[in-house]
Amino acid sequence: VILPVNLGVPAGCSNSSGTGLNDGVYPAALIVAANTSSCTTGKNNLYRWQNGIWYDLGTLGAAINGVAWGVSNDGIVAGVLVDSANTNSAVVVNSAGALKLLPLLDGGDQTEAYGISEDGRHVFGAIQYNHFDAFNELYATRWNLDVNGNWSIELIGPQQLDIIRASRGSSDDGSVIAGIGIYNGLNPDPAMVNINEGWVWMEGSPPGWVVLGIDTVANDVSPRGEMIVGYRIRHNPDTTTTALAVYWVLDSGGNWAIHDLMGLDAEGSGAYGVGMVNGKLVIVGSAVTGSSRISRAVAWLPRPDGSYGAPIRLSAIDGKSSAYSRAEDVNANGVVVGQSGISQASGGRAALWMLPTIQ
């Protein structure tokens, strides 16, 4: 049984969830980015956790909410601020706590940052262009930090009016980025509306942009860019859908081949993070268990031949079998970050799990 470390909540907040972490050793060198909610200040500010302390990174201007979605090895936090008009702005906070808006492209209305590369040089996310036809354009983006400390923005991948796209995960150097696309009502085929499409973008590597398949979502990229993790969506006969955890690796022909990951004793799972631990790729996420269909944090450890079998369970806070948990990311030292609580609907606490030694 791998019990979590409960990171608690910032003062005045009732919920927290670990969204990303650096490659530091727990506790002193570890930095965790977090999502918080229900804070008594009326604002859900950006927060990071370090060495037992929650640091309030604040907000800017008229922003009333913020989410820290990722952190680099040297402590740069990337996230998004939201104002009272529900306008999103991508931001970074340097290791000293200085908060800065990331640039827009001409004609853009909103930006969202979903993470930062481990080397701190690239932030990934999306830019939105608002239109009166009710179909907003959302394009995948990457922000780049130059030697003078200035950030620039670029669009990655094709821009299509019938699909919105956002970047969700990155290799350590930001050269491989994966994410999600969702087809909207401008697609000529009604059956495609609201269908997901995972994708990956590889800098300087033709074809550069690759679609990973219809009914797939890509959530993270391994540190060196050789694996992508996420889930595929199965359409059931009763019109419901089931998410099933998957990973992609390049086959001998240079194509991204999809592989299913085993779940627990009930159907439903998702892979949300992947890291290199002692030279082995470890995948983390969640899987459903029991007749009550509780979501549990899990980790898939590689077998000697490189394949993956049944996941190991990461216990909920206090080891309660009725509690919910989910793993979001794993670092090079085998530290897993996520959330655990009474139920998924009621939220919970940011949590860490320490994986067993991986041979």
Backbone torsions as a table, in degrees:
resi	resn	phi	psi	omega
1	VAL	NA	122.6	179.9
2	ILE	-104.2	97.7	-179.3
3	LEU	-77.6	147.7	-179.6
4	PRO	-86.6	161.7	166.4
5	VAL	-92.2	121.6	-179.6
6	ASN	-82.8	115.4	-179.5
7	LEU	-84.1	-6.1	178.8
8	GLY	70.7	-153.7	-178.6
9	VAL	-135.6	156.1	171.9
10	PRO	-62.7	155.0	179.7
11	ALA	-56.1	129.5	177.3
12	GLY	89.0	-3.0	179.8
13	CYS	-111.6	152.7	-177.4
14	SER	-107.6	-16.0	-179.6
15	ASN	-134.5	151.5	173.7
16	SER	-152.2	152.3	177.6
17	SER	-146.0	128.6	176.3
18	GLY	-74.3	124.2	-176.8
19	THR	-104.9	-22.7	-179.5
20	GLY	-170.1	165.9	-179.3
21	LEU	-152.6	159.5	176.7
22	ASN	-87.7	-173.7	-177.6
23	ASP	-90.7	18.0	-178.3
24	GLY	-73.2	160.6	176.8
25	VAL	-83.9	136.7	175.8
26	TYR	-74.0	137.6	1.1
27	PRO	-98.1	-32.4	-164.0
28	ALA	-63.8	-38.2	-174.2
29	ALA	-96.4	-0.4	-176.2
30	LEU	-86.3	135.8	174.7
31	ILE	-124.9	129.4	-177.8
32	VAL	-118.2	130.2	170.3
33	ALA	-89.4	149.3	-171.9
34	ALA	-145.4	156.8	172.7
35	ASN	-110.1	128.5	-179.4
36	THR	-123.4	162.8	178.6
37	SER	-155.0	167.8	176.9
38	SER	56.2	46.1	180.0
39	CYS	-87.2	138.8	-174.4
40	THR	-70.1	-15.4	178.7
41	THR	-72.1	-11.5	-175.8
42	GLY	87.4	-9.2	177.2
43	LYS	-123.3	138.0	171.4
44	ASN	-99.8	89.6	-174.8
45	ASN	-72.4	171.1	170.8
46	LEU	-73.2	138.3	179.6
47	TYR	-135.5	151.3	165.9
48	ARG	-135.4	150.3	179.1
49	TRP	-108.7	134.5	179.2
50	GLN	-151.4	124.5	175.2
51	ASN	51.4	44.4	174.9
52	GLY	85.8	2.1	-175.9
53	ILE	-122.8	136.0	172.4
54	TRP	-88.9	126.6	178.4
55	TYR	-106.6	121.9	177.0
56	ASP	-81.5	114.3	-177.8
57	LEU	-92.1	-3.1	172.6
58	GLY	77.9	-166.9	176.2
59	THR	-140.1	-178.8	178.0
60	LEU	-126.7	145.5	170.9
61	GLY	55.0	-128.0	-175.5
62	ALA	-89.8	8.2	-177.6
63	ALA	-63.4	138.5	178.7
64	ILE	-116.7	-12.1	178.7
65	ASN	-142.2	153.9	176.7
66	GLY	-152.7	151.1	175.7
67	VAL	-133.5	127.1	173.0
68	ALA	-90.2	113.9	-173.7
69	TRP	-97.2	-14.6	-178.7
70	GLY	-168.3	163.1	-179.4
71	VAL	-143.1	140.1	178.4
72	SER	-82.8	173.3	-179.7
73	ASN	-61.2	-33.2	-178.9
74	ASP	-95.1	12.7	169.9
75	GLY	95.8	10.3	175.4
76	ILE	-77.6	124.7	-178.9
77	VAL	-100.4	135.6	175.1
78	ALA	-116.6	142.6	-179.5
79	GLY	-169.9	-158.2	-176.0
80	VAL	-139.4	141.9	172.9
81	LEU	-110.3	146.8	-179.2
82	VAL	-129.1	130.8	178.9
83	ASP	-97.8	-176.7	-174.8
84	SER	-67.0	-17.8	176.5
85	ALA	-92.3	10.4	-178.9
86	ASN	62.2	33.6	174.2
87	THR	-91.4	127.4	-177.6
88	ASN	-96.3	142.0	177.6
89	SER	-135.9	124.6	177.2
90	ALA	-74.9	138.6	-177.2
91	VAL	-139.6	160.9	168.8
92	VAL	-129.3	151.5	175.4
93	VAL	-126.5	119.7	-177.8
94	ASN	-74.1	174.1	-174.1
95	SER	-63.3	-20.4	178.1
96	ALA	-87.2	-5.3	176.8
97	GLY	98.4	5.8	178.8
98	ALA	-79.7	126.1	-175.1
99	LEU	-99.7	136.1	-174.5
100	LYS	-141.4	135.7	174.2
101	LEU	-72.3	140.5	174.2
102	LEU	-87.2	148.2	-172.1
103	PRO	-70.6	154.9	172.6
104	LEU	-97.3	164.4	165.7
105	LEU	-94.6	156.2	179.0
106	ASP	-53.9	130.7	178.9
107	GLY	89.3	-11.4	179.3
108	GLY	-76.9	149.0	-177.9
109	ASP	-110.1	-36.5	-176.6
110	GLN	-142.7	157.0	174.5
111	THR	-137.1	153.9	176.7
112	GLU	-138.6	130.8	175.5
113	ALA	-106.3	129.6	-177.9
114	TYR	-111.4	4.3	177.0
115	GLY	163.5	177.5	-177.8
116	ILE	-140.7	144.6	177.8
117	SER	-65.6	153.2	-177.8
118	GLU	-60.3	-30.7	179.8
119	ASP	-79.9	-2.8	175.7
120	GLY	75.4	9.7	-175.0
121	ARG	-96.7	-15.4	-175.3
122	HIS	-139.3	133.2	171.7
123	VAL	-109.8	141.3	-179.0
124	PHE	-122.4	148.9	-178.2
125	GLY	177.3	-130.9	-175.5
126	ALA	-155.8	157.1	173.5
127	ILE	-124.2	141.7	-177.2
128	GLN	-117.4	139.2	172.2
129	TYR	-115.2	119.9	-176.9
130	ASN	-87.5	137.1	178.8
131	HIS	-135.5	164.1	-176.4
132	PHE	-85.8	0.6	-179.9
133	ASP	-89.1	7.1	177.5
134	ALA	72.3	4.2	177.3
135	PHE	-116.8	88.8	-178.9
136	ASN	-68.9	144.2	177.2
137	GLU	-89.6	125.5	177.9
138	LEU	-125.4	116.1	-174.9
139	TYR	-115.8	143.2	177.4
140	ALA	-68.5	139.1	-176.3
141	THR	-135.3	162.8	169.0
142	ARG	-137.0	133.4	172.6
143	TRP	-101.2	141.5	-175.0
144	ASN	-124.2	135.1	-179.7
145	LEU	-97.7	124.7	-178.8
146	ASP	-91.7	179.2	-174.6
147	VAL	-67.8	-17.6	179.4
148	ASN	-93.6	4.5	178.3
149	GLY	83.6	17.4	179.4
150	ASN	-102.3	143.0	-180.0
151	TRP	-100.0	138.0	172.3
152	SER	-124.4	160.2	-176.9
153	ILE	-119.9	144.0	175.4
154	GLU	-139.7	147.9	171.6
155	LEU	-83.1	140.6	176.1
156	ILE	-121.0	140.0	179.4
157	GLY	80.6	174.4	-177.9
158	PRO	-72.9	151.8	176.5
159	GLN	-107.9	114.4	-180.0
160	GLN	-120.4	136.2	-179.2
161	LEU	-71.2	-20.4	-175.2
162	ASP	-94.6	8.8	179.6
163	ILE	-148.3	139.2	174.0
164	ILE	-104.0	140.5	-174.9
165	ARG	-133.6	147.3	176.5
166	ALA	-143.0	144.1	177.1
167	SER	-80.3	139.2	-175.5
168	ARG	-123.2	-23.7	-176.6
169	GLY	-154.6	160.6	-172.8
170	SER	-147.3	152.1	168.1
171	SER	-70.6	168.5	-176.4
172	ASP	-59.6	-32.7	-178.8
173	ASP	-98.1	5.6	176.5
174	GLY	74.0	9.5	-176.7
175	SER	-87.6	-15.5	176.2
176	VAL	-124.8	121.3	-177.5
177	ILE	-129.4	136.7	179.7
178	ALA	-126.2	160.6	-178.7
179	GLY	-171.4	-156.5	-172.7
180	ILE	-127.6	145.7	169.4
181	GLY	-126.0	146.5	178.0
182	ILE	-131.3	120.8	-180.0
183	TYR	-71.5	137.7	-179.1
184	ASN	-108.3	-171.2	-175.0
185	GLY	-69.4	-5.1	176.2
186	LEU	-81.8	-9.7	177.6
187	ASN	-69.7	133.4	-176.6
188	PRO	-66.0	-17.5	179.9
189	ASP	-100.2	110.1	-178.7
190	PRO	-57.2	-28.4	-179.0
191	ALA	-69.0	-16.1	-178.5
192	MET	-90.0	-12.7	-176.9
193	VAL	-62.9	130.5	-178.7
194	ASN	70.7	13.8	174.9
195	ILE	-84.3	138.3	-179.8
196	ASN	-86.4	153.8	177.1
197	GLU	-146.3	110.6	176.3
198	GLY	-74.1	154.2	-179.2
199	TRP	-151.4	163.7	173.9
200	VAL	-140.0	141.9	177.5
201	TRP	-120.0	130.5	-178.6
202	MET	-122.3	115.8	-176.3
203	GLU	-64.2	127.5	174.9
204	GLY	67.4	18.4	-177.6
205	SER	-127.9	99.6	-178.6
206	PRO	-60.8	140.3	6.2
207	PRO	-81.0	3.7	177.3
208	GLY	80.8	-59.2	-179.0
209	TRP	-109.7	128.6	-179.5
210	VAL	-133.8	129.8	173.2
211	VAL	-81.4	131.0	-176.6
212	LEU	-89.9	-8.1	176.4
213	GLY	132.8	148.5	172.9
214	ILE	-67.2	147.4	-178.9
215	ASP	62.8	37.6	173.9
216	THR	-131.2	157.1	175.4
217	VAL	-135.0	128.5	177.0
218	ALA	-102.7	125.5	-173.7
219	ASN	-109.2	-28.7	-176.1
220	ASP	-156.4	161.0	179.5
221	VAL	-124.4	141.7	178.7
222	SER	-66.0	159.7	-175.3
223	PRO	-52.6	-37.7	-178.8
224	ARG	-99.9	2.9	173.9
225	GLY	83.7	13.5	-176.6
226	GLU	-92.7	-6.5	179.8
227	MET	-140.6	144.3	173.6
228	ILE	-122.8	141.0	178.4
229	VAL	-124.6	154.3	179.5
230	GLY	176.9	-136.7	175.9
231	TYR	-154.9	158.7	171.9
232	ARG	-110.3	156.3	-177.0
233	ILE	-110.8	120.0	177.9
234	ARG	-96.9	130.5	176.7
235	HIS	-90.7	120.3	-176.0
236	ASN	-90.0	158.9	-179.1
237	PRO	-58.9	-27.3	-178.2
238	ASP	-87.9	14.9	178.7
239	THR	77.7	-2.1	173.6
240	THR	-80.3	171.3	177.0
241	THR	-127.9	155.1	178.2
242	THR	-131.0	129.3	175.8
243	ALA	-86.1	134.1	-179.4
244	LEU	-129.2	126.0	-176.2
245	ALA	-63.8	139.8	-179.9
246	VAL	-143.2	166.0	167.6
247	TYR	-139.1	155.4	177.0
248	TRP	-119.2	138.6	170.4
249	VAL	-136.6	156.9	179.9
250	LEU	-73.4	131.9	176.8
251	ASP	-88.8	-175.7	-175.7
252	SER	-63.9	-21.1	179.2
253	GLY	-92.1	4.1	179.4
254	GLY	81.4	17.2	179.3
255	ASN	-104.4	148.2	178.0
256	TRP	-77.5	110.7	-178.4
257	ALA	-97.7	133.2	-177.8
258	ILE	-91.6	142.4	179.3
259	HIS	-135.2	133.9	175.8
260	ASP	-75.0	146.9	171.5
261	LEU	-106.7	144.0	179.4
262	MET	-69.7	145.6	175.6
263	GLY	-98.8	-158.1	175.4
264	LEU	-98.3	-144.8	-173.5
265	ASP	-90.4	11.1	171.9
266	ALA	-140.1	156.1	-175.6
267	GLU	-78.2	145.7	179.7
268	GLY	120.9	121.2	-179.6
269	SER	-165.1	164.1	176.1
270	GLY	-156.3	142.7	175.4
271	ALA	-102.8	128.0	-173.6
272	TYR	-118.6	-19.5	-179.8
273	GLY	-148.3	154.2	176.5
274	VAL	-143.9	138.5	179.9
275	GLY	-143.5	162.3	177.4
276	MET	-98.3	112.1	-178.2
277	VAL	-117.5	116.1	-179.0
278	ASN	51.7	41.3	177.3
279	GLY	80.2	4.5	-178.6
280	LYS	-119.8	141.4	179.1
281	LEU	-82.7	118.2	180.0
282	VAL	-109.4	133.3	-178.6
283	ILE	-111.6	138.2	178.5
284	VAL	-128.1	158.5	-179.8
285	GLY	175.4	-137.5	179.3
286	SER	-145.1	158.1	177.1
287	ALA	-148.5	151.8	-175.4
288	VAL	-91.1	141.3	-179.9
289	THR	-136.8	150.4	172.3
290	GLY	75.3	166.7	179.4
291	SER	-65.7	-24.1	177.9
292	SER	-82.6	-5.0	174.8
293	ARG	55.0	55.3	177.4
294	ILE	-84.4	135.9	178.0
295	SER	-83.5	127.7	-178.3
296	ARG	-121.7	142.4	173.0
297	ALA	-66.8	137.5	-179.4
298	VAL	-140.6	163.6	173.6
299	ALA	-136.2	134.4	175.5
300	TRP	-100.9	117.0	-179.8
301	LEU	-101.6	139.7	-177.0
302	PRO	-71.2	143.3	172.6
303	ARG	-83.0	170.3	-177.6
304	PRO	-55.3	-30.9	-179.4
305	ASP	-86.2	3.5	177.8
306	GLY	91.1	-7.2	178.4
307	SER	-84.0	175.8	-177.5
308	TYR	-126.1	133.6	177.8
309	GLY	-104.1	-144.6	179.7
310	ALA	-65.9	143.8	180.0
311	PRO	-76.5	159.3	170.2
312	ILE	-91.8	146.3	-178.7
313	ARG	-88.1	138.4	173.6
314	LEU	-106.7	115.8	-169.3
315	SER	-64.1	153.8	173.3
316	ALA	-75.0	165.8	177.4
317	ILE	-55.6	133.5	-177.9
318	ASP	68.3	6.4	176.8
319	GLY	71.3	15.3	-176.4
320	LYS	-69.9	129.4	-178.2
321	SER	-72.4	-17.1	-178.9
322	SER	-93.4	-2.4	-174.8
323	ALA	-89.0	155.1	-179.1
324	TYR	-93.2	147.7	171.8
325	SER	-155.1	158.9	-179.3
326	ARG	-155.2	134.7	178.1
327	ALA	-100.7	135.1	-175.4
328	GLU	-109.1	-32.2	-174.0
329	ASP	-158.3	159.7	178.4
330	VAL	-140.2	140.6	-178.4
331	ASN	-107.9	-179.2	-173.6
332	ALA	-66.5	-17.1	179.2
333	ASN	-97.8	11.3	178.0
334	GLY	75.5	22.4	175.3
335	VAL	-93.1	128.2	-179.6
336	VAL	-108.9	139.7	179.6
337	VAL	-120.9	148.9	178.1
338	GLY	-179.6	-138.5	-177.1
339	GLN	-145.9	150.3	172.9
340	SER	-144.1	143.6	-179.5
341	GLY	-166.0	-175.0	-178.8
342	ILE	-63.5	-43.5	178.3
343	SER	-154.4	160.4	179.9
344	GLN	-64.2	-36.0	-178.3
345	ALA	-70.0	-34.3	-175.8
346	SER	-89.1	-4.0	179.4
347	GLY	79.5	-165.6	-177.5
348	GLY	-177.0	-142.3	-175.6
349	ARG	-125.2	144.8	171.3
350	ALA	-60.5	138.0	-173.7
351	ALA	-138.8	151.8	174.5
352	LEU	-122.8	143.5	172.4
353	TRP	-124.5	142.4	176.8
354	MET	-104.5	115.1	-178.5
355	LEU	-70.7	154.0	174.6
356	PRO	-66.9	162.9	180.0
357	THR	-60.1	129.8	-177.7
358	ILE	-102.5	120.8	-177.3
359	GLN	-86.8	NA	NA
